[in-house]
């Protein structure tokens, strides 16, 4: 009963001056709201990138032409060709599928409408390596590549931009660079993946792209799927060995190609994300520290203003512990109220960022709980000194205070 009465009195004292209480808790509100919103933004970005990399496959190694100057000019070296892909497939036991690829932008026309999109020329193995799934029709097969067939598989964004539907386009012709292609399939949506959107592309046979569309035999990349259970590091070494032999590089020459490991990129991003979270936590801690100092200052002012009240309470039997608990509860009430308001404001801010800016946000329950507990700890820590000072007041001196 005594504790309940102390809490009631403390809350009454806080609510008696609402404007001062709000301004006192404002530092806590801003600090908690900032950390909730920023961590939600960071978690959303992390979740999105993890999904994109997982959809591309963490067991995929990508070979591309390397040897570039900082300004982007080529140092020369042999370009990637189909024979490189065949050599990797034949000689690398750690690789189970290889998909050579070349691409470029072009206009796609259908029924008087057109859209500019990415044209990807590849082989049937791309379905396995890149994890393409077909919602309507079929994917490319070996016969399409062997016969240089004029067939195409369309992404969902391309179909939307052409103002049509998968059912309407399937089996009909679209025009790419004045060449008619029969639509044999439509891809399932995979969503935006960083710098590329697999839904906004048209996939055609590699040989058709080389000899009918692009007029070049040079590849953009070679995607390699690592065998289950095989080490990606060993697979990279095997591919490097084969590629150096194919490009006839001497031991003293650097590679003129690059091998990218998506799982390593994911690990690097996660480490960067952790650093970013620590930085945000540090900024929030500084903001909460400033807010805590403000609360200590106000509580000291409150002790001075209520010196006579404290003297009266002690004179009628209140103990030092009773006085200390009352002021601690007042301090923690201010901080917890600020923490709750900051959490609500932070969640609302994250939702607003997602709606207005189109950024993916994800509110972490652990971050919310940590912010709430930290605000309580700030109230306890910065309220301890004013509470102790109030409890040490001499009743006689306090009653004489004007």
C-alpha positions in Angstrom: 0.0 0.0 0.0 2.8 2.4 0.9 4.6 1.8 -2.5 1.3 2.2 -4.4 0.7 5.5 -2.6 4.2 6.7 -3.3 3.8 5.9 -7.0 0.4 7.7 -7.1 2.0 10.8 -5.5 4.9 10.8 -7.9 2.7 10.5 -11.0 0.5 13.3 -9.6 3.5 15.5 -9.2 4.6 14.8 -12.8 1.2 15.4 -14.3 0.8 18.7 -12.3 3.2 20.4 -14.8 2.6 18.8 -18.1 4.4 21.3 -20.3 7.6 21.1 -18.2 7.4 17.3 -18.1 7.0 17.2 -21.9 10.0 19.5 -22.5 12.0 17.5 -20.0 11.2 14.2 -21.8 11.7 15.6 -25.3 15.4 14.6 -25.4 14.4 11.0 -24.6 11.6 11.1 -27.2 13.9 12.3 -30.0 16.7 9.9 -29.1 14.4 6.8 -29.0 12.4 7.8 -32.1 15.6 8.3 -34.1 17.2 5.0 -33.2 13.9 3.1 -33.8 13.4 4.7 -37.2 17.0 4.4 -38.4 17.4 0.8 -37.2 14.1 -0.1 -38.9 15.5 1.4 -42.1 18.8 -0.5 -41.7 17.0 -3.8 -40.9 14.7 -3.3 -43.9 17.6 -2.8 -46.2 19.4 -5.8 -44.8 16.3 -8.0 -45.2 15.8 -6.8 -48.8 19.4 -7.4 -49.8 19.5 -10.8 -48.1 16.4 -11.8 -50.0 17.8 -10.6 -53.3 21.1 -12.4 -52.8 19.3 -15.6 -51.7 17.1 -15.4 -54.8 20.2 -15.0 -57.0 21.8 -18.0 -55.2 24.6 -18.0 -52.7 26.0 -21.0 -54.4 26.6 -19.1 -57.7 30.0 -17.8 -58.8 30.0 -15.2 -61.6 33.0 -14.8 -64.0 33.3 -11.5 -65.8 36.0 -9.7 -67.8 38.4 -7.9 -65.5 41.5 -5.7 -66.0 39.9 -2.3 -65.8 41.5 1.1 -65.2 40.0 3.3 -62.5 38.4 5.5 -65.3 36.8 2.4 -66.8 39.0 1.9 -69.9 40.0 -1.6 -70.6 43.6 -2.9 -70.1 43.0 -5.4 -72.9 43.1 -9.1 -72.3 41.1 -11.8 -73.9 37.3 -11.3 -73.7 35.0 -14.0 -72.4 33.7 -16.4 -75.0 31.6 -19.5 -75.1 34.6 -21.8 -75.2 35.5 -20.5 -71.7 32.1 -21.6 -70.4 32.5 -25.0 -72.1 36.0 -25.4 -70.5 34.7 -24.6 -67.0 31.8 -27.1 -67.4 34.1 -29.9 -68.6 37.1 -29.4 -66.3 35.7 -28.1 -63.0 34.3 -31.0 -61.0 33.1 -28.6 -58.3 30.7 -26.9 -60.8 27.5 -28.6 -61.8 26.0 -26.0 -64.2 27.3 -23.2 -66.3 25.3 -20.4 -68.0 27.2 -18.1 -70.4 25.4 -14.8 -70.8 25.5 -11.6 -72.9 23.1 -8.7 -72.8 22.2 -5.3 -74.0 19.3 -2.8 -74.1 16.8 -2.8 -76.9 13.3 -1.8 -77.8 10.6 -4.5 -77.7 7.4 -3.8 -79.7 4.0 -5.4 -79.6 0.7 -4.3 -81.0 1.8 -0.7 -81.5 3.3 -0.4 -78.1 7.0 -0.5 -77.2 9.3 -0.6 -74.2 13.1 -0.3 -73.6 14.3 -3.3 -71.7 17.3 -5.6 -71.1 17.8 -8.4 -73.6 19.6 -11.4 -72.0 21.0 -14.0 -74.3 21.8 -17.3 -72.5 21.4 -21.0 -72.5 18.9 -23.5 -71.0 21.2 -23.9 -68.0 20.3 -20.4 -66.8 17.0 -21.6 -65.4 18.9 -23.8 -62.9 21.8 -21.4 -62.2 19.8 -18.2 -61.9 16.8 -19.9 -60.4 14.3 -18.7 -63.1 10.8 -20.2 -62.8 8.2 -20.0 -65.6 4.6 -19.1 -64.8 3.3 -19.6 -68.3 4.7 -21.6 -71.2 8.3 -22.9 -71.1 11.9 -21.8 -70.7 14.6 -22.0 -73.4 15.9 -25.5 -74.3 19.0 -26.9 -76.0 17.3 -27.1 -79.4 16.5 -23.3 -79.3 20.2 -22.5 -78.9 21.3 -25.1 -81.5 18.9 -23.8 -84.2 19.3 -20.1 -83.3 15.6 -20.0 -82.8 13.8 -16.7 -82.6 12.0 -17.4 -79.4 11.8 -15.3 -76.2 10.9 -15.6 -72.5 9.5 -12.4 -71.1 9.6 -10.9 -67.6 6.4 -9.6 -65.9 7.5 -5.9 -66.0 8.0 -6.1 -69.8 4.5 -7.5 -70.2 3.0 -4.7 -68.1 4.9 -2.1 -70.0 3.6 -3.5 -73.3 0.1 -3.2 -71.9 -0.7 -6.9 -72.2 -1.1 -10.1 -70.2 0.8 -13.4 -70.1 -2.1 -15.2 -71.6 -2.4 -12.8 -74.4 1.3 -12.7 -75.3 2.0 -16.4 -75.0 2.5 -17.9 -78.5 2.4 -14.4 -80.2 5.3 -12.4 -81.8 7.1 -9.5 -80.4 9.7 -7.4 -82.3 13.3 -6.9 -81.1 15.5 -4.8 -83.3 13.2 -5.4 -86.3 13.4 -9.2 -85.7 10.2 -11.1 -84.8 10.4 -13.4 -81.8 7.8 -15.9 -80.7 6.9 -15.6 -76.9 7.3 -19.2 -75.6 7.3 -18.4 -71.9 6.7 -15.9 -69.1 8.9 -15.7 -65.9 7.6 -15.7 -62.4 8.3 -12.4 -60.7 11.5 -12.2 -58.6 11.5 -8.5 -57.7 14.2 -5.9 -57.9 17.7 -7.2 -57.2 19.9 -4.2 -56.5 21.3 -2.9 -59.8 19.2 -5.2 -62.0 15.6 -6.3 -62.3 15.1 -9.8 -63.6 11.4 -9.0 -64.2 12.3 -6.3 -66.6 14.1 -8.4 -69.2 13.6 -10.6 -72.3 15.6 -13.9 -72.4 16.5 -15.3 -75.8 18.8 -18.1 -76.9 22.6 -17.3 -76.7 23.3 -18.2 -80.3 20.4 -16.1 -81.5 21.7 -13.1 -79.5 25.2 -13.6 -80.8 24.5 -13.9 -84.5 21.1 -12.2 -85.0 20.7 -9.5 -82.3 24.1 -8.3 -81.0 26.5 -9.4 -83.7 29.2 -10.3 -81.3 30.5 -13.6 -79.8 31.9 -11.9 -76.6 30.1 -12.8 -73.4 29.2 -10.4 -70.5 29.4 -13.0 -67.8 29.6 -16.7 -67.1 27.5 -17.9 -64.1 28.6 -21.1 -62.4 26.6 -23.1 -59.9 28.8 -24.8 -57.3 28.1 -28.5 -56.6 26.3 -29.2 -53.3 28.8 -29.7 -50.5 31.7 -28.4 -52.5 33.8 -25.5 -51.1 33.2 -22.3 -52.9 36.9 -21.3 -52.3 38.0 -24.5 -54.1 35.5 -23.9 -56.9 36.9 -20.4 -57.4 40.4 -21.8 -57.5 39.3 -24.5 -60.1 37.6 -21.8 -62.3 40.6 -19.5 -62.0 43.0 -22.4 -63.1 40.8 -23.2 -66.1 40.3 -19.6 -67.1 44.0 -18.8 -66.9 44.8 -21.7 -69.1 42.1 -20.8 -71.6 43.4 -17.2 -71.7 47.0 -18.4 -71.9 48.2 -16.2 -69.1 51.8 -16.6 -67.9 52.5 -17.1 -64.1 53.7 -13.5 -63.9 50.6 -12.1 -65.5 47.5 -10.9 -63.5 44.1 -12.3 -64.2 42.1 -10.6 -66.9 38.9 -11.8 -65.5 37.0 -11.4 -62.2 35.3 -14.1 -60.1 32.5 -12.9 -57.7 31.2 -14.8 -54.8 27.7 -13.8 -53.7 27.9 -15.5 -50.3 31.1 -13.4 -49.5 29.2 -10.3 -50.6 26.4 -11.2 -48.2 28.9 -11.7 -45.3 30.5 -8.4 -46.1 27.2 -6.6 -46.1 26.2 -8.1 -42.8 29.5 -6.9 -41.2 28.9 -3.4 -42.7 25.3 -3.5 -41.3 26.7 -4.4 -37.8 29.0 -1.4 -37.9 26.2 0.8 -39.0 24.0 -0.4 -36.2 26.8 0.3 -33.6 27.1 3.8 -35.1 23.4 4.4 -34.7 23.4 3.0 -31.2 26.2 5.4 -30.3 24.3 8.4 -31.7 21.2 7.3 -29.8 23.2 6.9 -26.6 24.5 10.4 -26.8 21.0 11.8 -27.4 19.6 9.8 -24.4 22.6 11.0 -22.3 21.7 14.6 -23.1 18.1 13.9 -22.3 19.1 12.2 -19.0 21.1 15.3 -18.0 18.1 17.4 -18.7 16.0 15.2 -16.5 18.5 15.4 -13.7 18.6 19.2 -14.0 14.8 19.4 -13.8 14.6 17.0 -10.9 17.2 19.0 -8.9 15.0 22.1 -9.6 12.0 20.2 -8.4 13.8 19.2 -5.2 14.6 22.9 -4.5 11.0 24.0 -5.3 9.5 21.3 -3.1 11.9 21.5 -0.1 9.1 22.6 2.3 6.9 19.8 1.0 9.7 17.3 1.7 10.1 18.8 5.2 6.3 18.4 5.9 6.4 14.8 4.7 9.3 13.9 6.9 7.8 15.6 9.9 4.7 13.5 9.6 6.7 10.2 9.5 8.0 9.7 5.9 11.4 8.0 5.8 14.4 8.8 3.6 13.5 5.6 1.6 9.9 7.0 1.0 11.2 10.3 -0.3 13.9 8.7 -2.4 11.4 6.2 -4.0 9.0 9.1 -4.8 11.6 11.1 -6.7 13.0 8.0 -8.4 9.5 7.1 -9.6 9.0 10.7 -10.9 12.3 10.5 -12.9 11.5 7.1 -14.3 8.0 8.1 -15.2 9.3 11.0 -17.3 11.8 8.7 -19.0 9.4 5.8 -19.6 6.8 8.2 -20.9 9.4 9.7 -23.2 10.5 6.2 -24.3 7.0 5.1 -25.1 6.3 8.3 -27.1 9.7 7.9 -28.8 8.9 4.3 -29.8 5.5 5.3 -31.2 7.0 8.2 -33.1 9.9 6.0 -34.4 7.5 3.3 -35.7 5.4 6.0 -37.3 8.5 7.6 -38.8 9.6 4.3 -40.2 6.1 3.7 -41.8 6.2 7.2 -43.2 9.6 6.6 -44.8 8.4 3.4 -46.3 5.2 5.0 -47.7 6.7 8.3 -49.0 10.2 7.3 -50.0 9.4 3.7 -51.0 12.2 2.4 -48.7 11.8 -1.0 -47.1 11.7 -0.7 -43.3 11.5 -3.4 -40.7 10.9 -2.6 -37.0 13.0 -4.9 -34.8 11.2 -6.0 -31.6 14.6 -6.3 -29.9 15.4 -2.7 -30.8 12.1 -1.5 -29.3 12.6 -3.5 -26.1 16.2 -2.2 -25.8 15.1 1.4 -26.3 12.4 1.0 -23.6 14.8 -0.6 -21.1 17.5 2.0 -21.8 15.1 4.9 -21.2 14.1 3.3 -17.9 17.8 2.9 -17.0 18.4 6.6 -17.9 15.6 7.6 -15.5 17.0 5.4 -12.7 20.6 6.6 -13.2 19.9 10.3 -13.6 17.2 10.4 -11.0 19.3 8.7 -8.3 21.2 11.9 -7.3 18.2 14.2 -7.0 16.3 11.5 -5.1 19.2 11.0 -2.7 19.6 14.8 -2.2 15.9 15.1 -1.4 16.0 12.2 1.0 19.0 13.7 2.9 17.2 17.0 3.6 16.8 17.8 7.3 13.1 18.2 8.2 13.7 21.3 10.4 15.8 23.1 7.7 13.3 22.0 5.1 10.3 23.4 7.0 12.2 26.8 7.5 12.8 27.0 3.7 11.0 29.8 2.0 
